[in-house]
Amino acid sequence: MTVTHPELRTGTVGEAMTPGILTCLPVTPLRVVARMMVRHRVHAIVVFGADDNLHPWGVVSDLDLIGAIGAGSGVDLATACGSAQAVQAQLKRVVDLGIRSLDLSVPAKTAAVWAKAVKALQAQYPDLTVAYTLASGAVDSITRPLAIAEQYGAVVDRVNVLPADLTSSALDRVRLSDTVATLMATAEGVHDRLMAIQGLDAATAWQHLGIVPILGADDRQGGPAVQNGIDELTGFVKSKGVGMLGFLPIGADRQCSGLLALTCLDANILPQVLALTDLFNDALA
């Protein structure tokens, strides 16, 4: 079958639309909605109210879905979607926006689903780079997704190490000074596993590694403890040749207007975040 696409300047909605209306209820599980989008090749579904009249109540899109089941909500995308095909379809929507670098939080229990989705997506977009973000813990356990990715032929270009699980209820109490030693020890272990799994030499393995400390509300105020933590981390990064150093300011975001679950940086806290950025840059200079 040959499908023709109307030109934007001259085409009509009737020529471009998908015939029919797909609907769901507010109580519909997210995994069901994701599968509907993949099965029918649509990017949005009308949500009907739960009252007897079933009036249209809203619209849920694939980008809403990605935001709603991201790491910050504590729900794994692969678990919610239920299949590698569904995960690939949702990630493809992001890549089709022009994004060519994905940073994914991949738990071991669904690592095979993620690996299949990533491999298929990389076959479609050869210039796509993928990073896996791992929370600190037992190295053999947290690096299982890397071994599974290698097994399925998915290319992981960088591995980022966090000091804590982003779904942890204690995340807002994390302090830089309490996690520097754990971050560096985990980075050492992940580096060795990268060499073993991907067959990299020591220097290249460090270049494929990223370290992302979490800075809590207390850290945003700066002070000697924060400066000492930054100095220790940046010294480690420079001595090892680590490929990337970033930081994640917890509690510095707010709900974005018009989105289900995506967050934006709080403008009131932006000066503090920029000041921390300057501290990191100065230490790296």
TORPA-167734 format. One record per residue (C-alpha): residue number from 1; residue in three letters; x, y, z. Coordinates in steps of 0.2 Angstrom, whole numbers, plus 2048, in hexadecimal, padded with zeros to 3 digits. Layout:
% TORPA-167734
(atom NUM; 'ALA'; (X; Y; Z))
...
***
This chain:
% TORPA-167734
(atom 1; 'MET'; (800; 800; 800))
(atom 2; 'THR'; (806; 811; 7FB))
(atom 3; 'VAL'; (803; 81F; 808))
(atom 4; 'THR'; (804; 831; 802))
(atom 5; 'HIS'; (806; 840; 80E))
(atom 6; 'PRO'; (7FE; 850; 80A))
(atom 7; 'GLU'; (809; 860; 80A))
(atom 8; 'LEU'; (807; 86B; 81A))
(atom 9; 'ARG'; (803; 87B; 80F))
(atom 10; 'THR'; (7F5; 873; 805))
(atom 11; 'GLY'; (7F0; 863; 80E))
(atom 12; 'THR'; (7E0; 862; 819))
(atom 13; 'VAL'; (7DE; 85A; 82A))
(atom 14; 'GLY'; (7D3; 84D; 822))
(atom 15; 'GLU'; (7E1; 847; 816))
(atom 16; 'ALA'; (7ED; 846; 825))
(atom 17; 'MET'; (7E3; 83F; 833))
(atom 18; 'THR'; (7E1; 82D; 839))
(atom 19; 'PRO'; (7CE; 829; 836))
(atom 20; 'GLY'; (7C4; 825; 846))
(atom 21; 'ILE'; (7C6; 82A; 858))
(atom 22; 'LEU'; (7D0; 81F; 865))
(atom 23; 'THR'; (7CA; 822; 877))
(atom 24; 'CYS'; (7CE; 81D; 888))
(atom 25; 'LEU'; (7C8; 821; 89A))
(atom 26; 'PRO'; (7D2; 82A; 8A7))
(atom 27; 'VAL'; (7D4; 81A; 8B1))
(atom 28; 'THR'; (7DC; 811; 8A2))
(atom 29; 'PRO'; (7ED; 80A; 8A6))
(atom 30; 'LEU'; (7FC; 813; 89E))
(atom 31; 'ARG'; (802; 802; 896))
(atom 32; 'VAL'; (7F1; 800; 88D))
(atom 33; 'VAL'; (7F2; 811; 886))
(atom 34; 'ALA'; (804; 80F; 880))
(atom 35; 'ARG'; (7FF; 7FE; 877))
(atom 36; 'MET'; (7F0; 807; 86F))
(atom 37; 'MET'; (7FB; 814; 868))
(atom 38; 'VAL'; (808; 807; 861))
(atom 39; 'ARG'; (7FA; 7FC; 85A))
(atom 40; 'HIS'; (7F1; 80A; 851))
(atom 41; 'ARG'; (800; 815; 84D))
(atom 42; 'VAL'; (7F9; 824; 855))
(atom 43; 'HIS'; (801; 831; 861))
(atom 44; 'ALA'; (7F1; 837; 86B))
(atom 45; 'ILE'; (7E2; 82F; 872))
(atom 46; 'VAL'; (7D2; 838; 878))
(atom 47; 'VAL'; (7CE; 836; 88A))
(atom 48; 'PHE'; (7BB; 834; 88F))
(atom 49; 'GLY'; (7B4; 839; 8A0))
(atom 50; 'ALA'; (7AF; 82B; 8AB))
(atom 51; 'ASP'; (79D; 832; 8AD))
(atom 52; 'ASP'; (78E; 82A; 8A5))
(atom 53; 'ASN'; (78E; 836; 896))
(atom 54; 'LEU'; (7A0; 832; 891))
(atom 55; 'HIS'; (7A4; 844; 88C))
(atom 56; 'PRO'; (7B6; 847; 885))
(atom 57; 'TRP'; (7C0; 84C; 893))
(atom 58; 'GLY'; (7D2; 84E; 88C))
(atom 59; 'VAL'; (7E0; 847; 881))
(atom 60; 'VAL'; (7EF; 83D; 886))
(atom 61; 'SER'; (7FE; 83D; 87A))
(atom 62; 'ASP'; (80D; 832; 878))
(atom 63; 'LEU'; (818; 840; 87F))
(atom 64; 'ASP'; (80C; 841; 88E))
(atom 65; 'LEU'; (80E; 82F; 890))
(atom 66; 'ILE'; (821; 830; 890))
(atom 67; 'GLY'; (821; 83D; 89D))
(atom 68; 'ALA'; (814; 834; 8A8))
(atom 69; 'ILE'; (81E; 824; 8A9))
(atom 70; 'GLY'; (830; 82B; 8AA))
(atom 71; 'ALA'; (83C; 828; 8B8))
(atom 72; 'GLY'; (836; 835; 8C3))
(atom 73; 'SER'; (825; 82D; 8C5))
(atom 74; 'GLY'; (82C; 81D; 8CA))
(atom 75; 'VAL'; (825; 813; 8BB))
(atom 76; 'ASP'; (830; 80B; 8AF))
(atom 77; 'LEU'; (82C; 80F; 89D))
(atom 78; 'ALA'; (82F; 7FD; 897))
(atom 79; 'THR'; (824; 7F6; 8A5))
(atom 80; 'ALA'; (816; 802; 8A0))
(atom 81; 'CYS'; (817; 7FF; 88E))
(atom 82; 'GLY'; (819; 7EC; 88F))
(atom 83; 'SER'; (823; 7E9; 880))
(atom 84; 'ALA'; (833; 7EE; 876))
(atom 85; 'GLN'; (828; 7F4; 868))
(atom 86; 'ALA'; (81E; 7FF; 873))
(atom 87; 'VAL'; (82E; 807; 87B))
(atom 88; 'GLN'; (836; 809; 86A))
(atom 89; 'ALA'; (826; 812; 863))
(atom 90; 'GLN'; (826; 81E; 872))
(atom 91; 'LEU'; (838; 822; 871))
(atom 92; 'LYS'; (837; 824; 85E))
(atom 93; 'ARG'; (82B; 832; 861))
(atom 94; 'VAL'; (838; 83B; 86B))
(atom 95; 'VAL'; (846; 838; 85E))
(atom 96; 'ASP'; (83B; 83E; 850))
(atom 97; 'LEU'; (83B; 84F; 859))
(atom 98; 'GLY'; (84D; 850; 853))
(atom 99; 'ILE'; (855; 849; 863))
(atom 100; 'ARG'; (864; 83E; 860))
(atom 101; 'SER'; (86A; 83A; 872))
(atom 102; 'LEU'; (85F; 830; 87F))
(atom 103; 'ASP'; (863; 82E; 891))
(atom 104; 'LEU'; (85A; 81F; 898))
(atom 105; 'SER'; (857; 818; 8A9))
(atom 106; 'VAL'; (857; 805; 8A7))
(atom 107; 'PRO'; (852; 7F9; 8B5))
(atom 108; 'ALA'; (859; 7E8; 8B4))
(atom 109; 'LYS'; (848; 7E0; 8B4))
(atom 110; 'THR'; (843; 7E7; 8A3))
(atom 111; 'ALA'; (855; 7E9; 89C))
(atom 112; 'ALA'; (851; 7DD; 88E))
(atom 113; 'VAL'; (842; 7E7; 888))
(atom 114; 'TRP'; (84C; 7F7; 888))
(atom 115; 'ALA'; (85A; 7EF; 87F))
(atom 116; 'LYS'; (84F; 7E9; 871))
(atom 117; 'ALA'; (847; 7FA; 86F))
(atom 118; 'VAL'; (857; 803; 86F))
(atom 119; 'LYS'; (85F; 7F7; 862))
(atom 120; 'ALA'; (850; 7F9; 856))
(atom 121; 'LEU'; (850; 80C; 859))
(atom 122; 'GLN'; (863; 80D; 855))
(atom 123; 'ALA'; (860; 803; 845))
(atom 124; 'GLN'; (854; 811; 840))
(atom 125; 'TYR'; (85F; 81F; 845))
(atom 126; 'PRO'; (871; 81B; 843))
(atom 127; 'ASP'; (876; 82C; 84B))
(atom 128; 'LEU'; (86D; 829; 85B))
(atom 129; 'THR'; (877; 827; 86B))
(atom 130; 'VAL'; (871; 81F; 87B))
(atom 131; 'ALA'; (876; 821; 88D))
(atom 132; 'TYR'; (871; 816; 89B))
(atom 133; 'THR'; (86F; 81E; 8AC))
(atom 134; 'LEU'; (872; 812; 8BB))
(atom 135; 'ALA'; (870; 816; 8CD))
(atom 136; 'SER'; (87E; 811; 8D9))
(atom 137; 'GLY'; (87D; 800; 8E1))
(atom 138; 'ALA'; (884; 7EF; 8DF))
(atom 139; 'VAL'; (88E; 7F0; 8CF))
(atom 140; 'ASP'; (88A; 7DF; 8C8))
(atom 141; 'SER'; (878; 7E3; 8CA))
(atom 142; 'ILE'; (877; 7F4; 8C4))
(atom 143; 'THR'; (881; 7F0; 8B4))
(atom 144; 'ARG'; (876; 7E1; 8AF))
(atom 145; 'PRO'; (86D; 7ED; 8A2))
(atom 146; 'LEU'; (87E; 7F0; 89A))
(atom 147; 'ALA'; (881; 7DD; 898))
(atom 148; 'ILE'; (870; 7DA; 891))
(atom 149; 'ALA'; (871; 7E9; 885))
(atom 150; 'GLU'; (881; 7E1; 87E))
(atom 151; 'GLN'; (879; 7D0; 87D))
(atom 152; 'TYR'; (86B; 7D8; 872))
(atom 153; 'GLY'; (876; 7E3; 868))
(atom 154; 'ALA'; (870; 7F3; 86F))
(atom 155; 'VAL'; (87E; 800; 86F))
(atom 156; 'VAL'; (880; 80A; 880))
(atom 157; 'ASP'; (88B; 819; 87C))
(atom 158; 'ARG'; (88D; 81F; 88E))
(atom 159; 'VAL'; (889; 819; 89F))
(atom 160; 'ASN'; (884; 827; 8AC))
(atom 161; 'VAL'; (885; 823; 8BF))
(atom 162; 'LEU'; (879; 82A; 8CB))
(atom 163; 'PRO'; (87B; 829; 8DE))
(atom 164; 'ALA'; (869; 824; 8E1))
(atom 165; 'ASP'; (85A; 81D; 8D9))
(atom 166; 'LEU'; (84F; 82B; 8D2))
(atom 167; 'THR'; (840; 823; 8D8))
(atom 168; 'SER'; (846; 823; 8EA))
(atom 169; 'SER'; (83B; 82B; 8F7))
(atom 170; 'ALA'; (84A; 832; 900))
(atom 171; 'LEU'; (851; 83A; 8F0))
(atom 172; 'ASP'; (84D; 84C; 8F7))
(atom 173; 'ARG'; (859; 848; 906))
(atom 174; 'VAL'; (868; 843; 8FC))
(atom 175; 'ARG'; (877; 84E; 8FE))
(atom 176; 'LEU'; (887; 850; 8F3))
(atom 177; 'SER'; (893; 84E; 902))
(atom 178; 'ASP'; (88A; 83D; 907))
(atom 179; 'THR'; (88B; 835; 8F5))
(atom 180; 'VAL'; (89C; 83A; 8EE))
(atom 181; 'ALA'; (8A5; 82B; 8F4))
(atom 182; 'THR'; (897; 81F; 8EE))
(atom 183; 'LEU'; (897; 827; 8DD))
(atom 184; 'MET'; (8AA; 825; 8DB))
(atom 185; 'ALA'; (8AA; 813; 8E1))
(atom 186; 'THR'; (89B; 80F; 8D5))
(atom 187; 'ALA'; (8A3; 818; 8C7))
(atom 188; 'GLU'; (8B3; 80D; 8C9))
(atom 189; 'GLY'; (8A9; 7FD; 8C9))
(atom 190; 'VAL'; (89E; 802; 8BA))
(atom 191; 'HIS'; (8AE; 807; 8B1))
(atom 192; 'ASP'; (8B5; 7F5; 8B3))
(atom 193; 'ARG'; (8A5; 7ED; 8AE))
(atom 194; 'LEU'; (8A5; 7F8; 89E))
(atom 195; 'MET'; (8B6; 7F2; 89A))
(atom 196; 'ALA'; (8B0; 7E0; 89C))
(atom 197; 'ILE'; (89F; 7E1; 893))
(atom 198; 'GLN'; (8A3; 7ED; 885))
(atom 199; 'GLY'; (8B5; 7E8; 883))
(atom 200; 'LEU'; (8BC; 7FA; 885))
(atom 201; 'ASP'; (8CD; 7FF; 88B))
(atom 202; 'ALA'; (8CE; 808; 89B))
(atom 203; 'ALA'; (8CF; 81A; 894))
(atom 204; 'THR'; (8C1; 817; 888))
(atom 205; 'ALA'; (8B6; 810; 896))
(atom 206; 'TRP'; (8B9; 81F; 8A0))
(atom 207; 'GLN'; (8B4; 82A; 891))
(atom 208; 'HIS'; (8A4; 820; 890))
(atom 209; 'LEU'; (89F; 823; 8A2))
(atom 210; 'GLY'; (895; 832; 8A9))
(atom 211; 'ILE'; (893; 837; 8BC))
(atom 212; 'VAL'; (884; 840; 8C1))
(atom 213; 'PRO'; (883; 845; 8D4))
(atom 214; 'ILE'; (873; 84A; 8DB))
(atom 215; 'LEU'; (872; 85B; 8E4))
(atom 216; 'GLY'; (864; 85D; 8F0))
(atom 217; 'ALA'; (85B; 86D; 8F7))
(atom 218; 'ASP'; (869; 86F; 904))
(atom 219; 'ASP'; (877; 86E; 8F7))
(atom 220; 'ARG'; (86F; 87C; 8ED))
(atom 221; 'GLN'; (874; 888; 8FB))
(atom 222; 'GLY'; (887; 884; 8F7))
(atom 223; 'GLY'; (893; 884; 905))
(atom 224; 'PRO'; (8A4; 87B; 90A))
(atom 225; 'ALA'; (89C; 86A; 90A))
(atom 226; 'VAL'; (895; 86C; 8F8))
(atom 227; 'GLN'; (8A6; 874; 8F2))
(atom 228; 'ASN'; (8B0; 866; 8F9))
(atom 229; 'GLY'; (8A4; 859; 8F1))
(atom 230; 'ILE'; (8A6; 862; 8E0))
(atom 231; 'ASP'; (8B9; 863; 8E2))
(atom 232; 'GLU'; (8BA; 850; 8E6))
(atom 233; 'LEU'; (8AF; 84B; 8D8))
(atom 234; 'THR'; (8B7; 856; 8CB))
(atom 235; 'GLY'; (8C8; 851; 8D0))
(atom 236; 'PHE'; (8C3; 83E; 8CD))
(atom 237; 'VAL'; (8BB; 843; 8BC))
(atom 238; 'LYS'; (8CB; 84B; 8B6))
(atom 239; 'SER'; (8D7; 83E; 8BD))
(atom 240; 'LYS'; (8CD; 830; 8B5))
(atom 241; 'GLY'; (8C8; 838; 8A4))
(atom 242; 'VAL'; (8B5; 836; 8A8))
(atom 243; 'GLY'; (8AB; 83A; 898))
(atom 244; 'MET'; (89D; 844; 8A1))
(atom 245; 'LEU'; (899; 84D; 8B1))
(atom 246; 'GLY'; (888; 855; 8B5))
(atom 247; 'PHE'; (87D; 857; 8C4))
(atom 248; 'LEU'; (86B; 855; 8C7))
(atom 249; 'PRO'; (863; 863; 8D3))
(atom 250; 'ILE'; (855; 85A; 8DC))
(atom 251; 'GLY'; (846; 865; 8E1))
(atom 252; 'ALA'; (84A; 872; 8D4))
(atom 253; 'ASP'; (83C; 86E; 8C8))
(atom 254; 'ARG'; (829; 872; 8C7))
(atom 255; 'GLN'; (81B; 86B; 8BD))
(atom 256; 'CYS'; (81A; 872; 8AB))
(atom 257; 'SER'; (80A; 87A; 8A6))
(atom 258; 'GLY'; (800; 86F; 89A))
(atom 259; 'LEU'; (80A; 85F; 89D))
(atom 260; 'LEU'; (805; 850; 8A6))
(atom 261; 'ALA'; (815; 84B; 8AF))
(atom 262; 'LEU'; (823; 855; 8A8))
(atom 263; 'THR'; (82D; 861; 8B2))
(atom 264; 'CYS'; (836; 871; 8AE))
(atom 265; 'LEU'; (844; 87A; 8B8))
(atom 266; 'ASP'; (83D; 886; 8C5))
(atom 267; 'ALA'; (842; 898; 8C0))
(atom 268; 'ASN'; (843; 89D; 8D2))
(atom 269; 'ILE'; (851; 890; 8D5))
(atom 270; 'LEU'; (85A; 893; 8C5))
(atom 271; 'PRO'; (867; 89F; 8CC))
(atom 272; 'GLN'; (86C; 891; 8D9))
(atom 273; 'VAL'; (86E; 884; 8CB))
(atom 274; 'LEU'; (878; 890; 8C1))
(atom 275; 'ALA'; (883; 894; 8D0))
(atom 276; 'LEU'; (886; 881; 8D2))
(atom 277; 'THR'; (88A; 87F; 8C0))
(atom 278; 'ASP'; (898; 88C; 8C2))
(atom 279; 'LEU'; (89F; 883; 8D0))
(atom 280; 'PHE'; (8A1; 873; 8C6))
(atom 281; 'ASN'; (8A8; 87C; 8B7))
(atom 282; 'ASP'; (8B4; 886; 8C2))
(atom 283; 'ALA'; (8BA; 876; 8CA))
(atom 284; 'LEU'; (8BC; 86D; 8B9))
(atom 285; 'ALA'; (8C6; 87C; 8B1))
***
